[in-house]
């Protein structure tokens, strides 16, 4: 005896997939009929280099030097801090910062 029965859950899943696939072109057609276009993403490009911040802006406490904490607001400066701090006093003088600023311009 041959039996051809379908499991209701399997058949329901297949029918749901077919119904969903049939609706997709309709959704795209509706967008096209309204003149809507898919958003275009501009090509990725390197961010424009920014000008270095003025020394006075980085010297938040106006003590005449930029500390490591003050340099932290400018990640590239914070990364180069140890190299720029030529006298290793933990602070950048205006002259030490000028070396960085010239390289960033």
HELIX and SHEET records of a PDB file:
HELIX    1   1 UNK A    8  UNK A   33  1                                  26    
HELIX    2   2 UNK A   55  UNK A   58  1                                   4    
HELIX    3   3 UNK A   68  UNK A   71  1                                   4    
HELIX    4   4 UNK A   75  UNK A   84  1                                  10    
HELIX    5   5 UNK A   94  UNK A  104  1                                  11    
SHEET    1   A 2 UNK A  66  UNK A  67  0                                        
SHEET    2   A 2 UNK A  91  UNK A  92 -1                                        
END                                                                             
